[in-house]
Amino acid sequence: MSLLTVGSVAFDKIETPFGKTDKIIGGAATFITLTASYFVKENNLVAVVGEDFPQSMIDVLESHGVNTEGLEIVKGGKTFFWSGLYHNDMNSRDSLETQLNVMGEFDPKIPESYQDCQYLMLGNTSPEIQMRVLTRLHNRPKFVMVDTMNLWINIANGDLKALLKHVDCLTINDEEARMLSGDYSLRRAAKTIMAMGPKTLIIKKGEHGALLFQEDNIFFCPALPLEEVFDPTGAGDTFAGGFIAYLAQTDDLSFENMKRAIIYGSAMASFCVEKFGSERIQNLTPDEINDRIGEFKKLASFNLQ
Amino acid sequence: MSLLTVGSVAFDKIETPFGKTDKIIGGAATFITLTASYFVKENNLVAVVGEDFPQSMIDVLESHGVNTEGLEIVKGGKTFFWSGLYHNDMNSRDSLETQLNVMGEFDPKIPESYQDCQYLMLGNTSPEIQMRVLTRLHNRPKFVMVDTMNLWINIANGDLKALLKHVDCLTINDEEARMLSGDYSLRRAAKTIMAMGPKTLIIKKGEHGALLFQEDNIFFCPALPLEEVFDPTGAGDTFAGGFIAYLAQTDDLSFENMKRAIIYGSAMASFCVEKFGSERIQNLTPDEINDRIGEFKKLASFNLQ
């Protein structure tokens, strides 16, 4: 099935205890579409960049089969730029610099050829922009998934709650789930958030895995314990991209299949953190993905006689 | 198979956001033996209390089939007392008062009738005391499991490392694993700690579950997401008690069986936190335990076609 991803394509500059980068390709939609390229053929992107965005980076996306017809290039504009410094434990980071640039005026335009998309991934942007995408699609996709962040819970709470009425699946981290619901218990928080609209909820817990909620069903997906976490940038987007792209590939929205999808998402995220930025996600083989899925199976399978 | 548990039997006084208790029965060995009572018949306790320890509390243990022949009562002595206050997130607590009392002079005496024990659980006390137990057993048990804490890693590091050469399994939390190994990565930390002696290592992550390591095998056991955590006191001991008692009951030390054992440990711990102290662990039925195990199966099982 076809996947449409709307979100940021950006420059990142990252420093971790292991080293630092120059400007590299980043942004939620970059990680999501690159990850999705291992699962779906119709991999459509809507995003905005400035005139400073090099063709070589667009080539990276296109070489992975990402349809960039919806990638708007603003003449004279500058691309969204983020620079971050990770601390020693790799669980916390400081944003050193954020230049919204063309993202500040992002008005997502949906090419006619994207209108039949069945799976929609709204990467983290303002809920108002995310809602605009929904209203601009002639037909509601079969499955709408949304990512958000603490910023929008704080400054655009009404917009976010209005949006949530129209989405099938929300993905947020544990801290954000507690903020959005006002409840410390993740199990109660999940009930509160699902009552806002999404029938399916994913609560990401970073190195502690993720919880998948749907009605009274809960599934716990572990994160692979890694010897080295090199750069966590984009891991959450890669996770979401793997999840929705697996669903789009299999076109099966049963809870059993969502469990498989979240394991694929977690597996893809475990690759992402092994190198800077999207480098590892750009260079995967099907065998590597299958082997990693096998590691998850080994990690989490048990047999209660 | 017979189980021997050595550790503290104590008074606890607990305050949580949900309420507070008077002096109630606590201590690592209390939680371990009460939990083990659902799995093994030969459930032997070595501990020390003061003359102030009421017979009614000893009756609680004995009514669960705990053999208290090794429970020393020091005449004129006072029982170990701990008082703690849990914060709103239930993940952190302050110790308000700790009176070592008779635990300060604890010299574990092993009754002759315990000498044939096959499974040994050394609850959290000083590594020097734990080592004394090992030297006082005529034959080495088939399986020796040790719990410890940050205090001993700090002030008795040499004793602890000497002890670890003689144990089969160590259980510690993630923060302690990082302290003991000097490594932030739990996967590398596990390798370092297993090289100190224990072939099997359990790293507890509280509400985030637990990791079981053995050679190159890793198993991730989730914690059940609960609506309410009422009192976390004793959850780690209950977890360890469920783990070793399941192993003792089944007498199977394969990695596959250890996976089952850790799920039983996690299930028992999920009961423990539902009420103050050991109240919930004192009042369980086999059906309740089976149902809870079923919840774990639902929570963590998946099928990768």
Interface residues (C-beta under 8 A of the other chain):
Chain A: N88 D89 M90 Y184 S185 L186 R187 R188 K205 H208 G209 L211 N217 I218 F219 F220 P222 P225 L226 E227 E228 V229 E256 K259 R260 I263 I293 K297 K298 L299 A300 F302 N303 L304 Q305
Chain B: N88 D89 M90 Y184 S185 L186 R187 R188 K205 H208 G209 L211 N217 I218 F219 F220 P222 P225 L226 E227 E228 V229 E256 K259 R260 I263 I293 K297 K298 L299 A300 F302 N303 L304 Q305
